Amino acid sequence: MKSKASNIDLTANPKQAEFFVASLAAAQYKNTFKFLNYGGAVRGGKTYVTLAILIRLCELYPGSRWHIIRKDMPSLEATTIPSFEKLVAGSRNWRFCRSKSNYYVQNRKGSKIFFKGENKQQDPNLMKFLGLETNGFFLEQAEELSEELWNKALERVGSWYLENMPRGLIFMTFNPCQNWVKDKIYTPFMNEMLPPEYCFMTALPSENPFVTDDQFSGWEMMADRYYKQFIEGDWTDFDGETNRWLHSFSAKRHIGKVEWNPDEPTYLSFDFNRNPITCSVWQHYDGWIRGVRVIKLLDSTIYRLCEVIMEEYPSAHFFVTGDVSGDVKTTMSNLSNFDVIKASLGLSATQMQLSMSNPRLKDSRMLCNSILEKYPLVVDEVNCADFIDDAKKCKANSDHTIVKDNRNKKEQQADTLDTFRYYIHRYFVDYMKFFAIS
């Protein structure tokens, strides 16, 4: 079977074909399904087939309206929208409206597919969804969305009335997680208690013939828990009660004696909280990452921190990275923190090596733990004691953010953990390309 409305060959992936058929039957009231869920691992083809279903529904139900939701618009623009464009490439059926506030595609029969970000932080009460009229939703990467959005979808689905009316449907794709998606879909499914309105099908990369050996080879560079979660579709709560953000950090493997090598580049990673202001000192050469020292100053300034660095490493060839929010000029001065560092340490522009943005905590956690598990790394037992403390004590929330609800607690300040994240993200981010799971 091939989807006539999109560039997707359903004969190559039987799971996709089964989901496609079940979904179209659901729209026509030929089965009991209202909520169609496809997930369990990455690269199972779940996004493509769900987009192909929506494209076909637009053809079958002229004038229908469908809404695709991800956590924010940048995520849609980076993943979902390019996938949609590939599916309709070469077709004159579709017209794009690329307004950030009202992004949609419309086909020749007047049907529309809208792309919207949840943006829960900016819109905690989801006011943008009030009064929304739609025939159905596609909640992509639902584990990154809120349960409140699910409830809003239940409220609004099937609210766009047509003469030829499809059943109101909610599609969800997701990866293994430990939040409301697991409670609502996976656990009832495993207990054979999923209500008849719900369809759940697993999607694994091993079932997708388009996944290459090269991709599987890259995934082997992931920390074992991420391989089990994202590639094998394992829903185990790997964090358990410990819930350490750096769960792959091991005292036995990663703590030792590190001598600063003045003949090798010295990498400085900064975090600019006033109390403390922090810099961690790193070197990487000969296939090893070496944590040299952590410098934390209470009630101090970036000027004093630079003085300490120059006193300790007078002959070093520095490269600088850190919290990119420190590159903002203040109202009190025309200089940003990084401007002060550059001037104080006498650095050239090429030695200032900031990332374009701070890493997403979910990506950062996966990268840092995979580096710790797969790449040789050692930190000095004495001079990096603050980082070791963070590595052992900093906890993760369910969305992989760092627990920081009480900064009076030392283990929730995470200053040195943040400098480690910025350093790894800047100099080892290419390691992430092997994962290819976004």
C-alpha positions as CSV (number, residue, x, y, z in Angstrom):
1,M,0.0,0.0,0.0
2,K,1.2,3.5,-0.8
3,S,-0.3,6.7,0.5
4,K,-1.7,8.5,-2.5
5,A,-1.6,11.9,-0.9
6,S,2.0,12.0,0.2
7,N,5.5,10.8,-0.7
8,I,5.6,7.9,1.7
9,D,5.8,4.2,0.8
10,L,3.7,2.3,3.4
11,T,4.6,-1.0,1.8
12,A,8.1,-0.8,3.3
13,N,7.0,-0.5,6.9
14,P,4.1,-2.8,7.9
15,K,3.7,-1.0,11.3
16,Q,3.2,2.3,9.5
17,A,0.7,0.8,7.2
18,E,-1.3,-0.8,10.1
19,F,-1.4,2.6,11.9
20,F,-2.4,4.4,8.7
21,V,-5.3,2.0,8.0
22,A,-6.5,2.1,11.7
23,S,-6.5,5.9,11.7
24,L,-8.5,6.3,8.5
25,A,-11.0,3.7,9.8
26,A,-11.2,5.7,13.0
27,A,-12.1,8.9,11.2
28,Q,-14.9,7.1,9.4
29,Y,-16.3,5.5,12.6
30,K,-15.3,2.0,11.4
31,N,-13.6,1.2,14.7
32,T,-13.7,2.4,18.3
33,F,-10.5,4.6,18.3
34,K,-10.6,8.3,19.1
35,F,-7.0,8.5,20.5
36,L,-4.3,7.1,18.3
37,N,-0.9,6.7,19.8
38,Y,2.3,5.7,18.0
39,G,5.6,5.6,20.0
40,G,8.1,3.8,22.0
41,A,11.5,4.7,20.4
42,V,13.1,7.1,17.9
43,R,13.3,6.6,14.1
44,G,10.3,4.3,14.0
45,G,8.6,6.5,11.3
46,K,5.9,7.8,13.6
47,T,6.1,11.4,12.6
48,Y,6.0,10.7,8.9
49,V,3.1,8.3,9.0
50,T,1.0,10.6,11.2
51,L,1.6,13.6,8.8
52,A,0.7,11.4,5.9
53,I,-2.6,10.5,7.7
54,L,-3.4,14.2,8.2
55,I,-2.7,14.9,4.6
56,R,-5.1,12.1,3.5
57,L,-7.8,13.3,6.0
58,C,-7.5,16.8,4.4
59,E,-8.3,15.2,1.1
60,L,-11.2,13.0,2.4
61,Y,-12.8,15.8,4.4
62,P,-12.8,19.1,2.4
63,G,-12.6,22.2,4.6
64,S,-11.4,20.2,7.6
65,R,-9.0,21.7,10.1
66,W,-6.2,19.9,12.0
67,H,-3.7,21.2,14.5
68,I,-0.1,20.0,15.0
69,I,1.3,20.9,18.4
70,R,4.9,20.7,19.7
71,K,6.4,22.4,22.7
72,D,7.4,25.5,20.8
73,M,7.6,26.9,17.3
74,P,11.4,26.4,16.9
75,S,10.9,22.6,17.5
76,L,8.2,22.6,14.7
77,E,10.5,24.5,12.3
78,A,13.4,22.2,13.0
79,T,11.7,18.9,12.7
80,T,7.9,18.6,11.9
81,I,7.6,21.3,9.2
82,P,10.6,20.0,7.2
83,S,9.1,16.5,7.4
84,F,5.8,17.8,6.1
85,E,7.6,19.7,3.3
86,K,9.3,16.4,2.2
87,L,6.0,14.6,2.1
88,V,4.3,17.2,-0.2
89,A,7.4,18.0,-2.3
90,G,6.5,18.6,-5.9
91,S,2.8,18.8,-5.2
92,R,0.8,21.9,-6.2
93,N,-1.9,20.9,-3.8
94,W,-0.6,22.9,-0.9
95,R,-0.1,26.6,-0.1
96,F,1.9,27.7,3.0
97,C,1.1,30.6,5.2
98,R,4.3,31.1,7.3
99,S,3.1,33.7,9.7
100,K,4.7,33.0,13.1
101,S,1.4,33.8,14.8
102,N,-0.7,31.8,12.4
103,Y,1.4,29.2,10.6
104,Y,-0.6,26.8,8.4
105,V,-0.8,24.9,5.1
106,Q,-4.0,24.8,3.0
107,N,-4.8,22.3,0.3
108,R,-6.9,22.8,-2.9
109,K,-10.1,21.6,-1.1
110,G,-9.9,24.2,1.6
111,S,-8.6,22.0,4.4
112,K,-5.9,23.4,6.7
113,I,-3.2,22.0,9.0
114,F,-2.1,24.5,11.6
115,F,1.3,24.3,13.4
116,K,1.3,25.7,16.9
117,G,3.8,25.7,19.8
118,E,2.4,25.0,23.3
119,N,4.8,27.5,24.9
120,K,3.7,26.6,28.4
121,Q,6.1,29.0,30.1
122,Q,4.9,32.0,28.2
123,D,1.3,30.9,28.2
124,P,0.8,28.8,31.4
125,N,-3.0,28.9,31.2
126,L,-2.9,28.0,27.4
127,M,-5.1,31.0,26.6
128,K,-4.2,30.7,22.9
129,F,-6.3,27.5,22.7
130,L,-9.5,29.0,24.1
131,G,-12.2,28.9,21.4
132,L,-10.0,27.0,19.0
133,E,-12.1,25.1,16.5
134,T,-10.6,21.9,15.0
135,N,-11.4,18.4,13.8
136,G,-8.3,16.9,15.5
137,F,-4.9,17.3,17.0
138,F,-1.5,15.8,16.4
139,L,0.5,16.2,19.7
140,E,4.0,15.4,18.6
141,Q,6.6,14.4,21.2
142,A,3.8,14.4,23.7
143,E,6.2,13.6,26.5
144,E,7.5,17.2,26.1
145,L,3.9,18.6,26.4
146,S,1.8,19.2,29.5
147,E,-1.1,17.2,30.6
148,E,-3.0,20.5,30.6
149,L,-2.6,20.6,26.9
150,W,-4.0,17.0,26.6
151,N,-7.0,18.2,28.5
152,K,-7.4,21.2,26.3
153,A,-7.2,19.0,23.2
154,L,-10.0,16.8,24.7
155,E,-12.1,20.0,25.2
156,R,-11.6,21.3,21.6
157,V,-11.4,18.2,19.4
158,G,-14.3,17.9,17.0
159,S,-15.3,21.5,17.4
160,W,-15.0,22.5,13.7
161,Y,-18.3,21.5,12.1
162,L,-18.6,20.2,8.5
163,E,-21.4,18.7,6.4
164,N,-19.1,15.7,5.9
165,M,-17.8,15.3,9.4
166,P,-14.9,13.0,10.5
167,R,-14.7,11.7,14.0
168,G,-12.7,14.0,16.2
169,L,-9.3,12.4,16.7
170,I,-6.2,13.1,18.8
171,F,-2.9,11.6,17.5
172,M,0.1,11.4,19.8
173,T,3.7,10.4,19.2
174,F,6.2,10.0,22.0
175,N,9.3,8.3,23.3
176,P,9.6,6.4,26.6
177,C,9.2,8.8,29.6
178,Q,8.2,9.0,33.2
179,N,5.3,11.5,33.2
180,W,1.6,11.6,32.3
181,V,2.1,10.0,29.0
182,K,3.3,6.8,30.6
183,D,0.5,6.9,33.2
184,K,-2.2,7.5,30.6
185,I,-1.0,5.3,27.7
186,Y,1.8,2.9,28.3
187,T,1.0,1.6,31.8
188,P,-2.7,0.8,31.0
189,F,-1.5,-0.8,27.8
190,M,0.9,-3.1,29.5
191,N,-1.7,-4.0,32.1
192,E,-4.3,-4.7,29.3
193,M,-6.5,-1.9,30.7
194,L,-6.3,0.6,27.9
195,P,-9.9,1.7,27.1
196,P,-11.3,0.8,23.7
197,E,-11.1,4.4,22.5
198,Y,-7.4,4.2,22.7
199,C,-5.0,2.7,20.1
200,F,-1.4,2.2,21.0
201,M,1.3,0.8,18.7
202,T,5.0,0.6,19.4
203,A,7.5,2.0,16.9
204,L,11.1,0.9,17.0
205,P,14.0,1.7,14.6
206,S,14.6,-2.0,14.2
207,E,11.2,-2.1,12.5
208,N,12.0,0.8,10.1
209,P,13.9,-0.4,6.9
210,F,15.1,3.1,6.2
211,V,17.3,3.2,9.4
212,T,20.9,2.7,8.3
213,D,23.7,0.6,9.9
214,D,25.6,3.9,10.3
215,Q,22.8,5.3,12.5
216,F,22.8,2.2,14.6
217,S,26.6,2.5,14.9
218,G,26.2,6.1,16.1
219,W,23.6,5.2,18.7
220,E,26.1,2.8,20.2
221,M,28.0,5.9,21.4
222,M,25.0,6.8,23.7
223,A,25.1,6.0,27.4
224,D,23.5,2.6,27.9
225,R,20.4,3.9,29.6
226,Y,19.7,6.2,26.6
227,Y,20.2,3.4,24.2
228,K,17.8,1.3,26.1
229,Q,15.3,4.1,26.3
230,F,15.4,5.7,22.9
231,I,16.5,2.8,20.7
232,E,15.1,-0.3,22.4
233,G,12.0,1.5,23.6
234,D,12.5,0.6,27.3
235,W,10.2,2.5,29.7
236,T,12.1,1.7,32.8
237,D,12.5,4.5,35.4
238,F,16.3,4.6,35.1
239,D,16.6,7.5,37.6
240,G,14.7,5.7,40.3
241,E,15.1,7.2,43.8
242,T,18.7,8.6,43.2
243,N,17.6,10.7,40.2
244,R,21.1,12.2,39.8
245,W,21.4,14.6,36.9
246,L,24.9,13.2,36.1
247,H,23.9,9.6,36.6
248,S,26.9,8.3,34.7
249,F,29.4,10.0,37.0
250,S,31.5,7.4,38.9
251,A,33.9,8.2,41.7
252,K,35.9,5.1,40.8
253,R,36.2,6.0,37.1
254,H,36.3,9.8,37.1
255,I,38.1,11.0,40.2
256,G,41.9,11.1,40.3
257,K,45.0,13.4,40.2
258,V,45.2,15.9,37.4
259,E,48.2,18.1,36.7
260,W,47.8,21.2,34.6
261,N,49.8,21.0,31.4
262,P,51.0,24.5,30.4
263,D,52.0,23.2,26.9
264,E,48.3,22.4,26.1
265,P,45.4,24.8,25.6
266,T,43.5,25.6,28.8
267,Y,39.7,25.9,28.6
268,L,37.8,28.2,30.9
269,S,34.1,27.8,31.4
270,F,32.2,30.5,33.3
271,D,28.9,30.8,35.2
272,F,28.0,34.3,36.3
273,N,25.9,34.0,39.4
274,R,27.0,36.7,41.8
275,N,27.2,34.4,44.8
276,P,29.2,32.4,43.9
277,I,30.8,33.5,40.6
278,T,32.4,30.4,39.1
279,C,34.9,29.2,36.5
280,S,36.0,25.7,35.8
281,V,39.3,24.9,34.2
282,W,39.6,22.1,31.6
283,Q,42.1,20.5,29.2
284,H,41.5,17.9,26.6
285,Y,44.3,16.2,24.6
286,D,45.6,12.7,23.9
287,G,42.1,11.3,24.0
288,W,41.3,12.4,27.6
289,I,39.2,15.2,29.1
290,R,40.9,16.5,32.2
291,G,39.2,18.6,34.9
292,V,42.0,20.8,36.3
293,R,40.3,23.1,38.8
294,V,37.1,24.8,39.9
295,I,37.3,28.4,41.1
296,K,34.4,29.7,43.1
297,L,34.4,33.2,44.7
298,L,31.7,34.4,47.1
299,D,30.6,38.0,47.0
300,S,33.1,38.8,44.3
301,T,33.3,40.2,40.7
302,I,34.4,39.0,37.3
303,Y,37.4,41.3,37.6
304,R,38.6,39.5,40.7
305,L,37.9,36.1,39.2
306,C,40.1,37.0,36.2
307,E,42.9,38.1,38.6
308,V,42.8,34.7,40.3
309,I,43.0,32.9,37.0
310,M,46.0,35.0,35.8
311,E,47.7,34.3,39.2
312,E,47.2,30.6,38.9
313,Y,47.9,30.1,35.1
314,P,50.2,33.0,34.0
315,S,51.5,31.3,30.9
316,A,48.4,29.6,29.7
317,H,46.9,29.7,26.2
318,F,43.3,30.2,27.1
319,F,40.0,29.5,25.3
320,V,36.8,30.8,26.9
321,T,33.3,29.6,26.9
322,G,30.4,29.6,29.4
323,D,26.9,30.9,30.0
324,V,26.0,32.9,26.9
325,S,23.7,35.1,28.9
326,G,26.9,36.6,30.3
327,D,27.5,38.2,26.9
328,V,24.9,40.9,27.5
329,K,26.0,44.4,28.2
330,T,24.5,45.8,31.4
331,T,22.8,49.2,32.0
332,M,25.7,50.1,34.3
333,S,28.4,49.4,31.8
334,N,29.1,49.1,28.1
335,L,31.0,45.9,28.8
336,S,29.6,42.4,29.2
337,N,31.1,39.8,31.4
338,F,32.9,38.2,28.4
339,D,34.2,41.6,27.4
340,V,35.8,42.0,30.8
341,I,37.3,38.4,30.5
342,K,38.7,39.1,27.1
343,A,40.3,42.4,28.2
344,S,41.5,41.1,31.6
345,L,43.1,38.0,30.2
346,G,44.4,39.7,27.0
347,L,42.6,37.4,24.6
348,S,42.0,37.6,20.9
349,A,38.5,37.3,19.4
350,T,39.2,33.7,18.3
351,Q,40.0,32.7,21.9
352,M,36.4,33.7,22.9
353,Q,34.5,30.6,21.9
354,L,30.9,31.0,23.0
355,S,28.1,28.8,21.8
356,M,25.3,30.3,19.9
357,S,22.9,29.5,22.8
358,N,22.9,27.6,26.0
359,P,22.2,23.9,25.5
360,R,18.7,22.5,26.1
361,L,18.9,20.6,29.4
362,K,17.4,17.5,28.0
363,D,20.0,17.4,25.2
364,S,22.7,18.5,27.6
365,R,22.0,15.7,30.1
366,M,22.2,13.1,27.4
367,L,25.4,14.5,26.0
368,C,27.1,14.9,29.3
369,N,26.2,11.4,30.6
370,S,27.2,9.8,27.3
371,I,30.6,11.5,27.4
372,L,31.0,10.4,31.0
373,E,30.2,6.8,30.1
374,K,31.9,6.5,26.8
375,Y,34.8,9.0,26.7
376,P,37.9,8.9,29.0
377,L,37.5,11.7,31.6
378,V,39.1,12.4,34.9
379,V,38.8,15.4,37.4
380,D,41.2,16.3,40.1
381,E,40.1,15.0,43.5
382,V,41.1,18.1,45.4
383,N,40.9,21.0,43.0
384,C,37.6,19.9,41.5
385,A,35.9,19.0,44.7
386,D,33.0,21.4,44.1
387,F,32.3,19.8,40.7
388,I,32.5,16.3,42.2
389,D,30.0,17.4,44.9
390,D,27.6,18.7,42.2
391,A,28.0,15.5,40.1
392,K,27.1,13.4,43.1
393,K,24.2,15.5,44.5
394,C,22.5,17.5,41.8
395,K,19.1,16.0,41.0
396,A,17.0,16.0,37.8
397,N,13.4,16.9,37.4
398,S,11.2,14.6,35.2
399,D,11.8,16.9,32.2
400,H,15.6,16.6,32.7
401,T,16.0,20.1,34.1
402,I,18.2,20.5,37.2
403,V,16.4,20.8,40.5
404,K,16.9,24.4,41.6
405,D,13.8,25.2,43.6
406,N,15.9,26.3,46.7
407,R,19.2,28.0,45.9
408,N,20.0,28.2,49.6
409,K,20.7,24.5,49.4
410,K,24.3,24.0,48.1
411,E,23.3,20.9,46.1
412,Q,20.7,23.0,44.2
413,Q,23.1,25.8,43.1
414,A,24.7,23.6,40.4
415,D,27.1,26.3,39.4
416,T,30.0,24.0,38.6
417,L,27.7,21.5,37.0
418,D,26.6,24.3,34.7
419,T,30.2,25.2,33.7
420,F,30.7,21.5,32.9
421,R,27.7,21.5,30.7
422,Y,28.8,24.7,28.8
423,Y,32.3,23.3,28.2
424,I,31.0,19.9,27.0
425,H,28.4,21.5,24.8
426,R,30.9,23.8,23.2
427,Y,33.8,21.4,22.5
428,F,32.0,18.0,22.3
429,V,28.6,18.8,20.8
430,D,29.6,17.0,17.6
431,Y,29.3,13.8,19.6
432,M,25.5,14.5,19.6
433,K,25.2,14.2,15.8
434,F,25.8,10.5,16.1
435,F,22.6,10.2,18.2
436,A,20.3,11.8,15.6
437,I,17.2,11.3,17.8
438,S,15.5,14.7,17.8
